[in-house]
Amino acid sequence: MKGISIKDIAKQAGVSPTTVSFVLNGKAKEKRISDQVSKKIQKIATRLKYKPNQLARGLRTGKTKTIGLIVEDIANNFFASLAKVMEDEADKYGYKVLYGSTEDNTEKAKGLLEVLKYRQVDGYIITPTKNLDKEIELLKTTGKPVVLMDRYFPHVSSHYVVVDNFQGTYDATSHLIQQGYRKIGIVTITSDQIQMKDRMDGYMAALKDHRIPFQKTLVKKLPFELDREHFTTEIKHFLTTVKGLDAVFFATNYLGICGIESLRSLGWQIGKKIGVISFDDHDLFRLHSPAITCVAQPIPAIGKNIINLLMQELNQPSTSPQQIVLAPELIIREST
């Protein structure tokens, strides 16, 4: 079925297509179009369920009222919840969000950037993959705002909104030590990106400050691309080969979920045989018995800050990048 066009609305309103275009693009007052005519056009457009061609509108106005969002995995509870917050916030400004997942794959991230460029989005929100720094630098030269989230490149000058990963993990590890745990393992991924590096550094700093020797055998690094079955297999092997392990910190929520599954299959009682903390909260952690202690990221604050920053840049671009670091919250539950 053919879509409703500006010409169709103009015919029914008895005005020129140009007049309709001015009204629908918010230029009625600027072009001195009467309120009566403007309301008539809007009413007809609504009745006919007119939907503007965003690419065509972009060519005319320079704005498509769309934002490109690239995350690591939209199925992950953290990114899904954050995407919902950003969609709601962007909607307040009349913007829609187009998004995709990279699966932490740089080639896939590059492909998504090309799609978003073709769709002529007005700005970008990106969870960058390891080798996406050159693309970020190039994207900045287009004049469209780019805000990085969850992680950033220390050597790239950019806007970003992140949490204090170092402090969050430092507090979690310190909590375990204060609870009497001494042989504390950490399960993380084989990534040298800034957010994972900061979590590892926070773990090591807490051990040092509490005069507990760091042991490489207490660190288990797993490739991001492993499936759930292999994650649980590797975690089970780690748990059963480290002698005297009395607590474990999982550096992401998906590792935490796989960790719970591994511990359950071993028959280990969480909170009794072993203490457990995960970075990022999840409904499963809250509902699990015993409930799982976590380092919760302030998702509503992250999303609102990202959209506010992007809107500022769309309206009044600044010369110096704004870098926002938010504090996570240690939520103590029965698992520790």
Secondary structure as UniProt FT lines:
FT   HELIX           6..13
FT   HELIX           17..24
FT   TURN            25..26
FT   TURN            28..32
FT   HELIX           35..47
FT   TURN            48..49
FT   HELIX           54..61
FT   STRAND          66..71
FT   TURN            74..75
FT   HELIX           77..92
FT   TURN            93..94
FT   STRAND          96..101
FT   TURN            103..104
FT   HELIX           106..118
FT   TURN            119..120
FT   STRAND          123..126
FT   TURN            130..131
FT   HELIX           133..140
FT   TURN            141..143
FT   STRAND          146..149
FT   TURN            154..155
FT   STRAND          159..163
FT   HELIX           165..178
FT   TURN            179..180
FT   STRAND          184..189
FT   HELIX           194..209
FT   TURN            210..211
FT   HELIX           216..218
FT   STRAND          219..222
FT   TURN            224..225
FT   HELIX           228..241
FT   TURN            243..244
FT   STRAND          247..250
FT   HELIX           253..266
FT   TURN            271..273
FT   STRAND          274..279
FT   HELIX           283..287
FT   STRAND          293..296
FT   HELIX           299..315
FT   STRAND          323..326
FT   STRAND          329..331
FT   TURN            334..335
//
